[in-house]
Amino acid sequence: MSSDEETQSKKQKFVFNCTRTGACCVKRGPIPLVMNDLVMWAKNNVVANMMPYITFFKTPQGALDLVL
């Protein structure tokens, strides 16, 4: 590994590409949430940060899911 590659890999804290396809998952669609997500966010005091992005999604079966 060259020094440029090492420097770049050290700078990147997060990688937003799919490990399977290498593509970004931004256009993935709604991400289902579970109670553990909300509990974790509450413990980390970030629920307020996530609230603008949480919505309800009506499934084909008629149920409502909490999604991000």
C-alpha positions, 0 to 999 in steps of 0.5 A: 500500500502506498503512503497516499493510500494509507493517508486516504484510508486514515482520513476516512472514518466512514465508508458509504459504499455497499460492501457487496456492490461498491455503490452508494445506498442513498437511493435505497428507499425507506429503511425500517426502524425497530425499537432498539434503534430508538432506544440506542438513539435515546441513550446517545441523546440523538433522538432529536437529530433523527426526528425530522427524517423518521416517517411512517410507511404504509406497507402493501398489507396495510400496516404502518412501519416506522422508517428512516 
